[in-house]
């Protein structure tokens, strides 16, 4: 009998300890230490707050004293967040909110290092500076990289600074093409008073001697009266800039969408819109040693020129784009200096407004070009070949509703074929 009673008690105890009980409103006195899950585990073991902060892909700036209310200076918090990252491998997350930087922020990426600044989205995370440059990043040597993603930069003033400035600290690079890639992705630049309002940046992005930079879904907005630049590219003869890819970008009511500065080569533009600004892509007459421009599947509707090349940009290809000349005096493509180029398969449309032109080749000896397979509609002049041009081959284009299809003032060009 005693054995049976002991066995019954043992079974009862075992069953009781196997049960689970819901604990609610538990108060624990004293210091508690919770065991935390090992990194890489996938269990239901307790994870402490410190563990979560330490093991997120990018630690949030809020955990280092950051403030997203739009007033408090976040410079010290960003310093702390970067310092807490693995050496030379900084990654900081900005949750939704407005992050003020009254004096701007500057960081130098060490040789072979990287920095990634990540937001919650361009209309969720805002970097704000009332006046002056907002974010200045320096990379050291060929293999330092910088990435800015998923945030908006807003300014409280007009034409007083750059949203993002990306700079190379090494003055001489033997092979700029052999460099690690950087990117600006899902970034918006505008005034703090809204889109197409009053405030605007001098440049949404300025790149100085940093090569292999990808721009994806970059949106730059100026005021309705036009101001600032979308992206300005420039470099030096000892550290030239090469390889810049633009995809899915929008440049609205900025003076120049892409500014093609000194010693820049290898710019590719695809699926990008240029609306309402003065020039879509601009290479000034003062620019030195330019080369290689490819523009495809993009749309232009600017007040002056869709593409304006005042200086020689050899190996230029403009293929399969849409140019709308809906402003008085607007021109699709203007080339004012000699260089190899192909203008193929584009559509040029106007409304017979004053001085509208599809393609304007002018200036000293514009030459060695092919213009073919394009469509021109309702333009006072579809193609204008200045007296100084030569070596231009115009063949097999389509013309409809234009006042004049081709004006050829030079005997050094070949014009004919197709409907002309």
C-alpha positions as a printed Julia matrix, in Angstrom:
420×3 Matrix{Float64}:
  0.0    0.0     0.0
  2.81   2.42    0.89
  4.52   1.62   -2.42
  1.34   2.39   -4.35
  0.92   5.69   -2.48
  4.53   6.69   -3.15
  4.14   5.88   -6.86
  0.94   7.93   -7.05
  2.64  10.92   -5.42
  5.58  10.63   -7.82
  3.3   10.63  -10.88
  1.34  13.59   -9.51
  4.49  15.59   -8.93
  5.8   14.79  -12.42
  2.55  15.85  -14.03
  2.39  19.06  -12.0
  5.91  20.13  -12.93
  5.27  19.43  -16.65
  2.4   21.91  -16.76
  2.78  25.56  -17.84
  1.18  28.45  -16.04
  0.46  31.97  -17.34
  2.29  34.61  -15.33
  0.77  38.1   -15.29
  1.77  41.3   -13.47
  4.89  39.67  -12.09
  7.02  41.88   -9.84
 10.63  40.83   -9.25
 12.65  42.41   -6.47
 16.39  42.76   -6.79
 18.65  42.54   -9.83
 17.68  40.03  -12.5
 19.86  38.61  -15.24
 18.1   37.1   -18.24
 19.94  34.49  -20.27
 20.11  35.62  -23.88
 20.04  33.68  -27.1
 23.33  32.92  -28.82
 24.0   34.74  -32.07
 22.82  32.73  -35.05
 20.33  30.7   -33.02
 16.68  30.38  -33.94
 14.97  29.6   -30.64
 12.41  31.13  -28.32
 14.99  31.84  -25.66
 14.89  35.32  -24.11
 16.79  38.06  -25.99
 17.71  41.11  -23.95
 17.39  44.69  -25.22
 21.18  45.0   -25.3
 21.39  41.91  -27.49
 18.81  43.28  -29.93
 20.63  46.61  -30.24
 23.98  44.9   -30.74
 22.83  42.44  -33.38
 20.57  44.49  -35.67
 21.98  44.86  -39.22
 22.46  48.6   -38.64
 22.2   50.01  -35.11
 19.72  52.87  -34.87
 20.98  56.37  -34.14
 18.24  56.68  -31.49
 20.12  54.2   -29.29
 23.09  56.55  -29.23
 21.27  59.7   -28.2
 19.76  60.63  -31.55
 16.56  62.66  -31.75
 14.03  62.57  -34.58
 12.02  65.61  -33.54
 13.7   67.99  -35.98
 15.36  70.32  -33.43
 18.13  68.59  -31.44
 21.58  68.37  -33.05
 22.3   64.73  -34.04
 26.0   65.11  -34.84
 27.28  63.66  -31.55
 24.81  60.78  -31.72
 25.93  59.89  -35.23
 29.57  60.04  -34.1
 28.77  57.6   -31.31
 26.85  55.24  -33.58
 29.69  55.14  -36.1
 32.26  54.64  -33.32
 30.26  51.65  -32.01
 30.37  49.95  -35.42
 33.13  47.48  -36.31
 36.32  49.35  -37.14
 36.05  50.94  -40.57
 32.69  49.29  -41.28
 30.1   51.83  -40.16
 26.38  51.29  -40.63
 23.73  53.48  -39.0
 19.94  53.32  -39.31
 17.7   56.39  -39.08
 14.1   55.44  -38.18
 11.26  57.64  -39.41
 11.46  61.25  -38.24
 13.36  64.49  -38.82
 17.05  64.57  -37.86
 18.49  68.05  -37.5
 22.16  68.8   -38.15
 22.49  72.57  -37.46
 26.18  72.59  -38.43
 26.05  69.76  -40.95
 27.92  66.5   -40.58
 31.29  65.33  -41.9
 32.88  61.87  -41.8
 36.04  60.41  -43.34
 35.91  56.76  -44.37
 39.29  55.14  -43.66
 41.25  53.36  -46.37
 39.45  50.17  -47.32
 36.5   51.02  -45.09
 32.85  51.75  -45.73
 29.97  53.75  -44.33
 26.26  53.11  -44.88
 23.58  55.54  -43.75
 20.14  53.96  -44.05
 16.71  55.53  -43.55
 13.13  54.28  -43.47
 12.26  55.88  -46.83
 12.59  59.28  -48.56
  9.3   60.62  -47.14
  9.74  58.95  -43.76
 13.32  59.8   -42.76
 14.48  63.4   -43.21
 17.95  64.89  -42.77
 17.47  68.61  -42.13
 19.82  71.56  -42.23
 18.52  75.09  -42.19
 21.42  76.46  -44.25
 24.68  75.09  -45.63
 25.98  71.61  -46.5
 24.16  68.74  -44.81
 26.28  65.59  -45.25
 29.95  65.6   -46.33
 31.64  62.24  -46.8
 35.32  61.72  -47.59
 36.65  58.43  -48.93
 40.32  57.53  -48.7
 41.91  55.77  -51.66
 40.48  53.44  -54.25
 38.68  50.98  -52.0
 36.75  53.09  -49.52
 33.02  53.24  -50.16
 30.01  55.28  -49.09
 26.32  54.46  -49.33
 23.38  56.74  -48.57
 19.97  55.13  -48.92
 16.26  55.58  -48.26
 16.08  59.12  -46.88
 15.28  62.71  -47.85
 17.49  65.74  -47.41
 15.61  68.99  -46.8
 16.97  72.52  -46.6
 15.47  75.59  -45.0
 17.16  78.07  -47.35
 17.89  78.82  -50.99
 21.11  77.82  -52.74
 23.36  77.78  -49.66
 24.79  74.26  -49.68
 24.81  70.68  -50.92
 22.65  67.91  -49.54
 25.35  65.25  -50.07
 29.0   65.85  -50.91
 31.18  62.84  -51.74
 34.92  63.58  -51.93
 38.15  61.7   -52.61
 41.02  62.56  -50.24
 43.72  60.81  -52.29
 45.12  63.22  -54.86
 46.59  60.65  -57.25
 44.86  57.43  -58.37
 46.66  55.23  -60.88
 43.54  53.47  -62.18
 40.28  55.14  -61.11
 38.24  52.42  -62.82
 39.67  49.9   -60.35
 37.8   51.25  -57.35
 35.12  49.96  -55.01
 31.55  51.09  -55.83
 29.55  53.64  -53.87
 25.87  54.45  -54.29
 23.16  57.01  -53.62
 19.85  55.1   -53.63
 16.24  56.16  -52.97
 17.28  59.65  -51.94
 15.19  62.82  -52.31
 16.56  66.38  -52.18
 14.18  69.32  -51.79
 13.29  72.33  -49.68
 11.85  71.95  -46.2
  8.78  73.82  -47.46
  7.86  71.03  -49.9
  8.24  69.97  -53.5
  8.62  72.74  -56.12
  8.35  75.33  -53.37
 10.87  78.07  -52.47
 13.87  76.48  -50.76
 16.42  74.39  -52.67
 19.92  72.95  -52.43
 22.86  74.22  -54.46
 23.43  70.59  -55.48
 21.52  67.52  -54.44
 24.76  65.52  -54.8
 28.3   66.69  -55.57
 30.93  64.06  -56.42
 34.59  65.04  -56.49
 37.09  62.49  -57.86
 35.16  59.49  -56.52
 34.65  56.86  -59.23
 32.19  54.0   -59.64
 29.17  55.74  -58.17
 25.67  54.42  -58.84
 22.63  56.69  -58.6
 19.3   54.92  -58.38
 15.91  56.55  -57.76
 17.47  59.89  -56.87
 14.86  62.65  -56.92
 16.02  66.29  -56.96
 13.42  69.03  -56.76
 14.07  72.73  -57.19
 11.68  75.66  -56.95
  9.14  76.36  -59.67
 11.39  79.24  -60.76
 14.33  76.8   -61.3
 17.42  76.55  -59.11
 20.34  74.35  -58.11
 21.71  71.23  -59.76
 20.68  67.63  -59.44
 24.09  65.93  -59.5
 27.39  67.68  -60.17
 30.36  65.53  -61.22
 33.89  66.89  -61.19
 37.44  65.63  -60.71
 41.11  66.36  -61.39
 43.7   65.25  -63.92
 45.55  63.11  -61.33
 42.39  61.56  -59.9
 39.9   61.57  -62.8
 36.37  60.36  -62.23
 35.02  57.42  -64.2
 31.86  55.27  -64.24
 28.68  57.01  -63.09
 25.41  55.16  -63.62
 22.03  56.86  -63.31
 18.9   54.73  -63.33
 15.3   55.64  -62.54
 16.16  59.17  -61.37
 14.04  62.34  -61.59
 15.35  65.89  -61.85
 12.53  68.41  -61.59
 12.94  72.16  -61.97
 16.65  72.23  -61.25
 18.98  74.35  -63.35
 20.94  71.32  -64.58
 19.92  67.74  -63.93
 23.43  66.32  -64.41
 26.41  68.68  -64.54
 29.28  67.08  -66.49
 32.4   68.71  -65.0
 36.17  68.42  -65.38
 37.85  65.06  -66.14
 34.63  63.03  -66.06
 34.22  59.91  -68.16
 31.75  57.09  -68.52
 28.36  58.56  -67.61
 25.4   56.29  -68.33
 21.83  57.57  -67.96
 18.83  55.23  -68.25
 15.11  55.5   -67.47
 15.57  58.98  -66.04
 13.31  62.04  -66.27
 14.36  65.66  -66.68
 11.4   67.98  -66.24
 11.06  71.77  -66.18
 14.69  72.64  -65.54
 16.97  74.67  -67.8
 19.15  71.8   -69.07
 18.82  68.08  -68.51
 22.48  67.1   -69.05
 25.01  69.93  -69.29
 28.71  69.93  -70.21
 30.01  73.53  -69.97
 32.5   75.02  -72.42
 35.06  75.34  -69.62
 35.06  71.63  -68.73
 38.28  69.71  -69.4
 38.92  66.21  -70.77
 35.4   64.81  -71.0
 34.51  61.45  -72.53
 31.83  58.78  -72.94
 28.2   59.71  -72.43
 25.4   57.23  -73.04
 21.73  58.19  -72.65
 18.94  55.67  -73.22
 15.22  55.24  -72.48
 14.92  58.63  -70.76
 12.57  61.59  -71.08
 13.38  65.3   -71.4
 11.06  68.29  -71.13
 13.27  71.23  -70.23
 13.04  74.97  -70.84
 16.35  75.28  -72.73
 18.15  72.07  -73.74
 17.49  68.44  -73.02
 21.19  67.75  -73.61
 23.65  70.63  -74.01
 27.29  69.74  -74.82
 29.25  72.96  -75.08
 32.5   71.03  -74.98
 33.77  67.94  -76.72
 32.39  64.68  -75.26
 33.73  61.94  -77.56
 31.84  58.65  -77.74
 28.44  60.16  -77.03
 25.43  57.94  -77.72
 21.83  59.17  -77.41
 19.54  56.27  -78.21
 15.81  55.65  -77.78
 14.8   58.72  -75.74
 11.84  61.09  -75.77
 12.45  64.84  -76.1
  9.51  67.18  -75.58
 10.09  70.78  -76.71
  7.03  72.43  -75.19
  8.68  75.67  -74.06
  9.5   78.57  -76.36
 13.13  78.3   -77.47
 13.62  74.76  -76.15
 15.94  72.36  -77.99
 16.23  68.61  -77.7
 19.99  68.19  -78.25
 22.61  70.89  -78.77
 26.22  69.98  -79.59
 28.63  72.9   -79.91
 32.02  71.21  -80.13
 33.53  68.39  -82.24
 33.31  64.81  -81.09
 32.12  61.39  -82.16
 28.4   60.95  -81.5
 25.39  58.91  -82.5
 21.8   60.17  -82.19
 19.61  57.19  -83.03
 15.97  56.18  -82.61
 14.76  59.16  -80.53
 11.45  61.03  -80.65
 11.43  64.83  -80.8
  8.08  66.57  -80.4
  7.15  70.23  -80.17
  4.17  72.52  -80.6
  5.6   74.83  -83.31
  6.66  77.26  -80.6
  9.21  80.01  -81.2
 12.77  78.81  -81.95
 12.11  75.19  -81.04
 14.56  72.71  -82.54
 14.99  68.97  -82.33
 18.76  68.78  -82.9
 21.02  71.82  -83.13
 24.63  71.34  -84.21
 26.47  74.62  -83.98
 29.73  76.17  -82.9
 33.26  75.37  -84.06
 33.42  72.32  -86.29
 30.8   70.01  -84.84
 31.65  66.85  -86.74
 31.75  63.08  -87.08
 28.16  62.4   -86.11
 25.39  60.05  -87.17
 21.72  61.08  -86.96
 19.37  58.3   -88.01
 16.11  56.57  -87.22
 14.67  59.54  -85.3
 11.15  60.98  -85.44
 10.51  64.75  -85.54
  7.05  66.26  -85.03
  5.74  69.85  -85.06
  9.03  71.69  -84.82
  9.97  74.95  -86.54
 13.31  73.29  -87.37
 13.78  69.57  -86.88
 17.56  69.46  -87.52
 19.84  72.48  -87.77
 23.38  72.05  -89.13
 25.42  75.21  -88.67
 27.82  76.46  -91.35
 30.81  75.35  -89.26
 29.67  71.73  -89.02
 31.17  68.9   -91.01
 31.13  65.13  -91.17
 27.5   64.84  -90.06
 25.59  61.97  -91.64
 21.8   62.46  -91.55
 19.88  59.47  -92.88
 16.51  57.72  -92.64
 14.67  59.93  -90.18
 10.91  60.56  -90.09
  9.46  64.09  -90.29
  5.86  65.14  -89.71
  4.29  68.57  -89.28
  7.55  70.52  -89.08
  8.02  73.96  -90.62
 11.5   73.0   -91.81
 12.87  69.49  -91.66
 16.59  70.15  -92.16
 18.64  73.31  -92.35
 22.1   72.42  -93.69
 24.42  75.4   -94.03
 27.59  73.37  -94.59
 28.82  71.49  -97.63
 30.72  69.02  -95.48
 27.69  67.04  -94.32
 25.83  64.1   -95.87
 22.08  64.53  -95.87
 19.6   62.17  -97.51
 17.7   58.92  -97.34
 14.46  57.99  -95.68
 11.68  60.52  -96.08
 13.99  63.46  -96.76
